[in-house]
Amino acid sequence: MTAKIICVTNQKGGVGKTTTTMQLAAALTLDKKKNKVCVIDADRQGSATRWASSAPENKLFPADVIGLSAAGGKVHQEIRKFIDKYDWIIIDCPPAIDSTIPQSALMVADLALIPIVPSPPDLWAGIGIRELIKNVSAMNENLKACLVPNMCQSNTTLAKEVLEVLSEFQVPMATSRLTLRQAYRQSAAFGGSVFDLGASAKLAVQEVEALAKEVRKLTKS
């Protein structure tokens, strides 16, 4: 067993990194292969840890969650200790603008997922992550990167001006996207995922499953 490592990162906060991490972790854990998944909470705010700890004792969050924010710029060394124990490792990173952790995590990642809110101000603020990934790619030649539109308005396409800014990233954009749905917040409140909400979260489940499918394809050897 050698884990595929996904680094969920962006230069700025508030773009849904933890939501993307936890929903994707649940999807990969619950698929037919019954994968063993670990979430690395590398953000000192501990959002992923608090999310999982909100789960009731009789229904724990399906993936393991391990806090490693204290490792700082050496988090990649700590992550390597878990590679042979899991099928997937997903790293929830702090904003790259004020931390050395994202660069460290990207050094061992197979794929960088960049959640991005489809509005010009958010896109402009996050463009710096492209340079970080470019720099790390010189050391990690196998690193792939993908933008994940998040908090999109339901039943709307991305505006033309947003697509123009996205082209400046020079990073491929996922065909899947997460829209602005109450199901994502609701599942976080009780330490679970949209897969726990039944029929009311059908559309959210479809979005997360589509993202998981794309991630599997991008990391296929």
Backbone bond lengths (Angstrom), bond angles and torsions (degrees), N, CA, C in turn:
res aa  C-N    CA-C-N  psi(-1)  N-CA   C-N-CA  omega(-1)  CA-C   N-CA-C  phi
1 M - - - 1.465 - - 1.528 109.52 -
2 T 1.311 116.84 120.43 1.458 122.37 174.65 1.516 108.20 -129.51
3 A 1.300 116.55 118.49 1.461 121.02 -172.66 1.518 112.94 -69.18
4 K 1.334 115.24 142.89 1.442 121.62 163.45 1.521 106.86 -83.12
5 I 1.322 116.89 135.44 1.464 120.74 -173.59 1.529 110.17 -112.77
6 I 1.326 114.87 123.15 1.464 122.16 179.69 1.528 108.02 -111.90
7 C 1.313 116.39 126.14 1.462 121.68 177.47 1.523 108.52 -106.54
8 V 1.323 117.23 116.42 1.463 121.87 179.32 1.529 107.05 -97.40
9 T 1.324 116.24 112.01 1.461 119.48 -168.99 1.514 112.16 -147.18
10 N 1.309 114.90 158.25 1.461 122.70 172.87 1.515 106.23 -162.73
11 Q 1.330 116.67 158.28 1.449 119.69 179.68 1.520 111.70 -69.06
12 K 1.341 116.94 -29.62 1.462 120.28 -174.89 1.519 111.67 -115.53
13 G 1.324 115.46 165.10 1.452 121.27 177.76 1.520 111.34 -92.03
14 G 1.336 115.67 173.37 1.450 120.54 174.60 1.513 115.69 76.36
15 V 1.343 117.23 18.47 1.469 119.89 -178.37 1.524 112.45 -106.12
16 G 1.337 116.96 2.08 1.460 120.03 176.35 1.513 115.37 92.21
17 K 1.324 116.78 31.33 1.470 119.33 179.76 1.526 111.27 -63.23
18 T 1.325 117.52 -45.63 1.465 120.08 -177.46 1.523 111.06 -68.12
19 T 1.325 117.33 -40.70 1.467 120.45 176.97 1.522 110.65 -59.24
20 T 1.326 116.42 -47.07 1.464 120.84 178.57 1.516 110.76 -60.51
21 T 1.331 116.45 -44.62 1.468 121.46 -179.18 1.521 111.73 -60.28
22 M 1.321 116.57 -51.50 1.465 120.35 -172.67 1.524 112.56 -71.82
23 Q 1.313 117.17 -39.43 1.465 119.03 178.71 1.532 110.59 -67.92
24 L 1.330 116.90 -40.82 1.458 120.71 177.70 1.524 110.79 -65.19
25 A 1.323 117.26 -40.67 1.470 121.02 178.40 1.522 110.58 -60.19
26 A 1.326 116.81 -42.84 1.463 120.46 178.98 1.521 110.66 -63.78
27 A 1.328 116.70 -43.43 1.467 120.51 -178.98 1.524 111.12 -62.01
28 L 1.316 117.31 -43.75 1.462 120.76 -178.47 1.524 111.65 -70.49
29 T 1.331 117.08 -30.90 1.461 121.04 178.29 1.526 111.37 -72.32
30 L 1.323 115.93 -37.95 1.455 120.92 -172.17 1.523 114.31 -91.00
31 D 1.339 118.44 0.24 1.461 118.04 -179.48 1.526 110.47 -72.91
32 K 1.314 115.87 173.64 1.472 120.94 -170.94 1.520 114.27 -63.32
33 K 1.322 117.26 -18.53 1.466 119.91 179.26 1.520 112.26 -81.53
34 K 1.335 116.73 -9.06 1.470 121.79 -179.65 1.531 110.37 53.14
35 N 1.305 115.68 55.55 1.459 121.46 -178.56 1.522 112.16 -66.04
36 K 1.319 115.05 150.94 1.453 121.13 172.16 1.523 107.10 -96.25
37 V 1.329 116.12 118.35 1.464 121.55 -171.05 1.519 110.88 -121.81
38 C 1.322 115.10 140.15 1.469 121.12 177.35 1.522 109.53 -124.84
39 V 1.315 116.14 131.44 1.457 121.73 171.70 1.522 107.87 -99.19
40 I 1.323 116.10 125.13 1.461 121.02 173.70 1.523 107.88 -96.29
41 D 1.320 116.60 112.63 1.458 121.36 177.10 1.522 107.38 -86.09
42 A 1.332 115.67 98.52 1.463 120.57 -176.26 1.524 112.85 -99.95
43 D 1.313 116.39 5.58 1.457 122.02 179.97 1.525 109.31 -98.31
44 R 1.315 116.72 127.24 1.473 119.57 -177.08 1.528 112.64 -63.35
45 Q 1.332 117.74 -17.64 1.464 119.81 175.42 1.524 111.50 -69.66
46 G 1.330 117.12 -20.20 1.460 121.53 173.96 1.513 115.30 66.32
47 S 1.318 117.74 33.12 1.464 120.49 -176.81 1.518 112.83 -63.49
48 A 1.332 116.92 -42.04 1.468 119.99 179.79 1.522 110.77 -66.08
49 T 1.328 116.72 -38.90 1.464 121.08 178.92 1.524 110.58 -64.65
50 R 1.335 116.95 -44.20 1.468 120.79 178.93 1.522 110.41 -65.21
51 W 1.317 116.96 -38.23 1.466 121.62 178.24 1.518 109.47 -57.62
52 A 1.338 116.91 -53.65 1.469 120.78 -177.75 1.521 112.13 -65.45
53 S 1.333 116.87 -35.40 1.464 120.04 -177.93 1.523 112.43 -72.41
54 S 1.332 117.20 -12.70 1.469 121.00 177.02 1.520 112.33 -78.79
55 A 1.320 117.11 -10.07 1.470 120.84 -178.32 1.523 110.62 -71.13
56 P 1.324 117.86 144.64 1.472 120.70 176.51 1.524 110.67 -70.41
57 E 1.331 116.09 157.58 1.463 120.50 -176.50 1.523 112.98 -62.27
58 N 1.303 116.52 -27.66 1.469 119.61 -177.71 1.527 113.12 -88.44
59 K 1.337 117.25 -1.07 1.464 120.64 177.32 1.523 109.50 -152.09
60 L 1.318 115.17 77.66 1.458 121.19 -177.73 1.525 111.06 -71.34
61 F 1.326 115.59 157.39 1.456 119.61 174.83 1.528 108.17 -58.65
62 P 1.349 118.85 136.70 1.464 121.09 -169.95 1.524 116.32 -67.86
63 A 1.321 118.62 -20.67 1.463 121.29 178.75 1.525 110.24 -106.34
64 D 1.320 117.03 152.56 1.461 120.66 173.11 1.526 108.86 -71.15
65 V 1.325 116.82 145.23 1.462 121.73 176.81 1.521 108.33 -125.33
66 I 1.323 116.06 123.11 1.464 122.27 -176.50 1.526 109.32 -123.83
67 G 1.316 117.39 126.37 1.458 121.70 179.39 1.517 111.93 -85.62
68 L 1.328 116.88 123.56 1.466 120.87 -179.09 1.530 112.51 -131.98
69 S 1.316 117.41 20.77 1.466 119.02 -177.26 1.527 111.86 -62.70
70 A 1.326 116.99 -28.53 1.465 120.44 -178.57 1.524 112.56 -67.23
71 A 1.326 116.99 -16.79 1.471 120.55 -179.44 1.522 112.05 -73.83
72 G 1.321 117.04 -18.34 1.459 120.42 176.73 1.518 112.85 55.82
73 G 1.319 115.72 -133.38 1.449 121.99 -177.34 1.511 114.83 -69.29
74 K 1.322 117.32 -1.56 1.468 121.17 177.95 1.530 111.21 -109.52
75 V 1.326 116.12 18.74 1.465 119.49 -177.44 1.526 111.37 -61.74
76 H 1.332 117.42 -29.67 1.465 119.71 179.39 1.529 111.41 -63.06
77 Q 1.323 116.66 -32.23 1.464 119.87 178.15 1.523 110.91 -67.79
78 E 1.319 116.60 -38.71 1.459 120.97 179.06 1.527 111.19 -70.49
79 I 1.314 116.45 -38.67 1.471 120.41 -179.66 1.518 110.81 -62.45
80 R 1.308 117.27 -37.33 1.470 120.88 -179.53 1.525 112.04 -58.11
81 K 1.322 117.57 -25.28 1.467 121.14 -179.85 1.530 112.14 -68.64
82 F 1.336 116.58 -17.89 1.461 120.60 -175.59 1.526 113.23 -106.36
83 I 1.311 117.63 -2.97 1.462 120.80 -172.83 1.522 112.90 -59.46
84 D 1.326 117.06 -36.45 1.469 120.45 -177.45 1.525 113.36 -87.24
85 K 1.329 117.08 2.45 1.463 120.46 -176.42 1.525 112.96 -106.68
86 Y 1.327 117.21 -10.91 1.464 120.82 -174.58 1.534 111.07 -135.21
87 D 1.329 114.81 159.40 1.464 120.74 172.07 1.529 110.74 -84.82
88 W 1.323 115.17 -35.23 1.463 121.35 -179.74 1.520 109.92 -136.06
89 I 1.329 116.16 138.89 1.464 122.57 171.08 1.523 106.62 -124.98
90 I 1.339 116.02 124.04 1.465 121.05 -179.45 1.520 107.76 -117.25
91 I 1.315 116.30 123.93 1.460 121.88 -174.92 1.522 110.26 -103.28
92 D 1.319 116.22 119.33 1.464 122.03 176.19 1.521 107.53 -91.71
93 C 1.329 116.73 104.85 1.461 121.52 -172.74 1.521 112.89 -92.73
94 P 1.336 116.80 153.06 1.467 120.50 171.22 1.525 108.76 -75.33
95 P 1.340 118.24 169.15 1.466 119.79 176.15 1.526 111.07 -55.66
96 A 1.326 115.71 134.18 1.469 120.16 -174.76 1.519 112.60 -70.75
97 I 1.325 116.51 -17.50 1.458 119.20 -174.45 1.530 112.85 -67.80
98 D 1.340 117.46 -24.44 1.475 119.49 -176.07 1.520 112.64 -130.68
99 S 1.343 117.48 26.84 1.462 119.74 -177.66 1.525 110.76 -149.79
100 T 1.330 115.63 147.79 1.466 121.37 175.16 1.527 111.33 -89.42
101 I 1.334 116.82 -6.52 1.462 120.93 -175.02 1.527 113.29 -64.32
102 P 1.350 119.65 -46.80 1.466 118.03 -178.98 1.524 113.68 -56.19
103 Q 1.312 117.76 -42.50 1.466 119.76 179.25 1.523 110.34 -62.28
104 S 1.318 116.76 -41.99 1.457 121.17 178.84 1.523 110.77 -63.15
105 A 1.328 116.54 -45.79 1.466 120.78 -178.78 1.524 111.76 -63.96
106 L 1.331 116.31 -39.08 1.463 120.40 -179.41 1.523 112.44 -65.21
107 M 1.302 117.30 -22.35 1.459 120.69 -179.98 1.525 112.63 -64.89
108 V 1.338 117.03 -24.88 1.473 119.70 -179.19 1.524 112.23 -114.36
109 A 1.330 117.05 4.46 1.466 120.48 -175.01 1.527 112.27 -83.73
110 D 1.322 114.97 147.78 1.462 121.17 170.48 1.525 110.84 -87.27
111 L 1.337 115.32 -31.25 1.457 120.70 -175.71 1.518 110.64 -145.14
112 A 1.323 116.50 132.47 1.468 121.71 171.69 1.520 108.32 -101.98
113 L 1.321 116.08 118.76 1.463 121.22 173.41 1.527 107.93 -98.63
114 I 1.312 116.33 128.86 1.456 121.08 -176.47 1.527 108.92 -117.05
115 P 1.346 117.58 94.07 1.465 118.96 175.74 1.522 109.29 -63.41
116 I 1.308 116.48 134.45 1.456 120.47 -175.84 1.523 109.32 -139.43
117 V 1.321 116.43 128.62 1.458 120.94 177.08 1.528 107.94 -81.34
118 P 1.338 118.26 124.90 1.467 121.16 -172.76 1.521 114.39 -76.60
119 S 1.330 115.15 64.80 1.461 120.73 172.12 1.524 106.48 -135.78
120 P 1.319 118.83 141.47 1.464 120.51 -176.32 1.527 114.77 -51.21
121 P 1.357 120.64 -45.53 1.472 118.76 -179.95 1.528 113.30 -59.02
122 D 1.343 116.21 -42.10 1.462 119.17 179.59 1.526 111.15 -66.98
123 L 1.315 115.97 -38.58 1.456 120.06 179.92 1.525 111.12 -66.39
124 W 1.316 117.24 -45.65 1.462 119.80 179.71 1.521 110.96 -62.07
125 A 1.338 116.37 -39.76 1.464 120.50 -178.21 1.519 111.71 -67.34
126 G 1.337 116.74 -26.98 1.457 119.87 -175.86 1.508 116.30 -96.32
127 I 1.331 116.75 0.63 1.461 119.68 -174.18 1.532 112.46 -62.93
128 G 1.342 117.06 -25.56 1.458 119.93 -178.59 1.523 113.99 -60.06
129 I 1.334 117.89 -23.72 1.461 119.89 -178.85 1.522 110.68 -64.00
130 R 1.327 116.43 -26.43 1.471 120.58 178.20 1.527 110.55 -60.36
131 E 1.341 116.67 -42.96 1.462 119.86 -179.16 1.517 111.59 -67.67
132 L 1.339 115.77 -37.52 1.459 119.30 178.08 1.527 110.49 -62.07
133 I 1.320 116.39 -45.99 1.468 120.31 -179.88 1.523 110.39 -64.26
134 K 1.322 116.27 -39.49 1.465 120.40 178.20 1.521 110.97 -61.37
135 N 1.323 117.19 -42.61 1.463 121.27 -179.79 1.525 111.68 -66.76
136 V 1.339 116.04 -42.96 1.461 119.82 -178.75 1.524 110.91 -68.70
137 S 1.320 117.17 -31.60 1.462 120.85 -178.89 1.522 112.12 -61.10
138 A 1.330 117.20 -22.53 1.460 120.34 176.90 1.526 110.54 -67.38
139 M 1.342 116.09 -26.61 1.470 120.73 178.69 1.526 111.93 -99.75
140 N 1.317 116.41 -31.69 1.468 122.00 179.88 1.529 107.92 -115.68
141 E 1.311 115.75 86.78 1.466 121.10 -172.72 1.526 112.83 -68.42
142 N 1.325 118.16 -18.10 1.467 121.58 -178.82 1.527 113.20 -89.44
143 L 1.316 116.86 -1.73 1.467 120.88 -176.22 1.527 111.23 -69.21
144 K 1.334 115.32 127.64 1.457 122.37 172.06 1.525 107.72 -110.00
145 A 1.320 116.35 159.46 1.465 120.31 179.65 1.521 110.07 -139.16
146 C 1.325 114.98 150.13 1.471 119.96 -177.26 1.530 109.49 -152.58
147 L 1.317 116.95 131.30 1.457 121.94 174.05 1.524 109.92 -80.28
148 V 1.325 116.89 138.09 1.465 121.45 177.95 1.529 108.63 -121.21
149 P 1.333 118.94 102.97 1.465 120.22 176.44 1.531 110.35 -58.10
150 N 1.319 116.42 128.38 1.463 121.40 -175.76 1.527 109.74 -131.04
151 M 1.330 115.84 155.47 1.461 122.10 -178.83 1.526 110.97 58.11
152 C 1.319 117.03 33.85 1.465 120.79 177.41 1.523 109.17 -71.71
153 Q 1.309 116.34 150.91 1.456 120.52 174.27 1.524 108.88 -73.66
154 S 1.307 117.59 136.50 1.455 122.13 -178.05 1.527 110.91 -62.03
155 N 1.325 114.52 143.36 1.468 122.31 173.57 1.525 113.83 59.30
156 T 1.334 116.84 28.04 1.457 119.58 174.92 1.518 109.20 -129.26
157 T 1.290 116.24 153.27 1.461 120.55 175.43 1.518 108.60 -92.03
158 L 1.329 116.61 162.45 1.451 119.88 176.78 1.527 108.97 -68.45
159 A 1.315 116.23 134.42 1.456 121.26 -177.87 1.527 110.64 -63.52
160 K 1.323 115.12 153.35 1.461 120.60 -177.75 1.520 111.82 -57.38
161 E 1.341 117.44 -42.87 1.462 120.31 -178.02 1.530 111.34 -65.35
162 V 1.346 116.28 -32.43 1.460 120.41 177.65 1.526 109.91 -68.70
163 L 1.313 117.00 -43.68 1.461 120.90 178.96 1.521 111.13 -61.76
164 E 1.340 116.45 -35.19 1.460 119.94 178.47 1.528 111.00 -65.74
165 V 1.339 116.69 -40.28 1.462 120.06 178.19 1.528 110.35 -68.70
166 L 1.329 115.98 -39.66 1.458 119.95 178.75 1.521 111.59 -57.30
167 S 1.326 117.40 -35.80 1.460 120.75 -179.10 1.520 111.21 -63.75
168 E 1.334 117.48 -24.94 1.458 121.12 179.22 1.527 112.16 -71.66
169 F 1.316 117.03 -19.81 1.460 120.20 179.20 1.526 111.59 -66.81
170 Q 1.314 116.90 -29.93 1.464 121.73 -175.92 1.527 110.54 56.67
171 V 1.330 114.94 33.52 1.464 122.60 176.81 1.522 106.86 -127.87
172 P 1.334 119.31 134.68 1.470 120.92 -178.94 1.527 111.72 -58.92
173 M 1.306 116.76 148.24 1.459 121.81 177.90 1.523 110.11 -107.30
174 A 1.315 116.36 136.10 1.461 121.13 178.43 1.521 110.25 -63.35
175 T 1.312 116.30 148.63 1.462 120.20 173.72 1.525 110.26 -77.21
176 S 1.329 116.43 -25.94 1.464 121.33 176.81 1.523 109.43 -83.39
177 R 1.335 115.72 156.70 1.460 120.43 177.31 1.521 109.61 -154.68
178 L 1.325 115.42 154.99 1.460 121.40 178.60 1.523 108.64 -104.79
179 T 1.321 116.70 125.52 1.453 119.87 -178.49 1.529 110.94 -93.82
180 L 1.308 115.20 173.39 1.465 121.16 -176.80 1.523 108.49 -82.51
181 R 1.334 115.48 95.30 1.470 120.42 -176.17 1.532 110.45 -126.20
182 Q 1.311 115.08 144.19 1.458 121.37 178.22 1.524 111.21 -62.45
183 A 1.316 117.49 -28.01 1.471 121.35 -177.22 1.518 112.21 -58.71
184 Y 1.319 118.03 -34.39 1.464 120.57 -178.87 1.538 110.82 -66.62
185 R 1.326 116.27 -44.11 1.465 119.71 178.54 1.526 111.12 -70.07
186 Q 1.301 115.51 -38.48 1.469 120.02 -178.38 1.525 111.07 -62.51
187 S 1.317 116.80 -43.79 1.467 119.52 -178.82 1.518 111.80 -67.34
188 A 1.330 117.07 -33.29 1.467 120.00 177.77 1.519 111.19 -65.76
189 A 1.330 116.80 -34.70 1.463 121.63 -176.18 1.521 112.58 -62.02
190 F 1.349 117.57 -31.15 1.460 118.42 179.91 1.525 112.31 -113.59
191 G 1.325 116.47 20.83 1.457 120.21 171.63 1.508 115.26 71.65
192 G 1.329 116.68 27.74 1.453 119.99 -179.64 1.512 112.17 -124.23
193 S 1.322 115.65 -148.36 1.455 121.84 179.34 1.528 108.41 -139.08
194 V 1.307 115.79 174.96 1.464 119.37 179.85 1.527 112.00 -64.61
195 F 1.321 116.91 -17.33 1.460 120.82 178.73 1.532 111.84 -69.81
196 D 1.324 116.65 -13.63 1.466 121.13 -179.32 1.530 112.89 -92.06
197 L 1.321 117.76 -3.52 1.461 120.25 -169.05 1.528 114.34 -99.02
198 G 1.304 117.36 0.10 1.454 119.72 176.82 1.521 113.87 70.67
199 A 1.321 115.49 -152.24 1.462 121.87 -172.95 1.528 113.08 -62.31
200 S 1.325 117.14 -28.01 1.463 120.13 -177.84 1.529 112.62 -65.00
201 A 1.327 116.57 -19.89 1.462 120.93 -178.50 1.527 112.48 -111.63
202 K 1.319 116.14 22.04 1.464 120.90 -175.00 1.527 112.59 -54.60
203 L 1.328 116.77 -45.53 1.459 120.18 -177.19 1.531 111.42 -69.41
204 A 1.326 116.79 -37.65 1.467 120.39 176.95 1.523 110.47 -64.67
205 V 1.324 117.01 -41.29 1.465 121.35 177.45 1.523 110.26 -59.71
206 Q 1.309 117.02 -42.89 1.460 120.61 179.31 1.525 111.24 -62.07
207 E 1.330 116.53 -38.74 1.469 120.35 178.72 1.521 111.48 -65.12
208 V 1.319 116.49 -45.67 1.468 120.50 -178.62 1.525 110.75 -67.59
209 E 1.323 116.78 -40.58 1.467 119.84 177.95 1.530 110.89 -62.87
210 A 1.326 117.00 -37.63 1.461 120.72 178.17 1.526 110.67 -65.03
211 L 1.335 116.60 -39.90 1.463 120.12 177.24 1.521 110.76 -65.44
212 A 1.330 117.07 -44.14 1.464 120.75 179.35 1.527 111.01 -60.93
213 K 1.313 116.38 -41.33 1.469 120.84 178.79 1.523 110.40 -61.64
214 E 1.323 115.98 -41.49 1.463 120.20 179.93 1.523 111.24 -67.75
215 V 1.324 116.30 -38.75 1.469 120.60 178.12 1.523 110.56 -63.62
216 R 1.325 116.88 -43.58 1.466 119.96 177.51 1.523 111.71 -59.25
217 K 1.314 115.51 -40.27 1.463 120.15 -179.98 1.535 111.30 -67.30
218 L 1.320 116.31 -42.05 1.464 120.94 -177.95 1.523 112.78 -67.99
219 T 1.332 116.22 -27.78 1.468 119.76 -177.24 1.532 112.70 -101.19
220 K 1.313 116.53 4.14 1.461 119.57 -179.72 1.513 110.08 -67.32
221 S 1.316 115.81 129.57 1.467 120.50 -177.37 1.520 110.74 -73.76
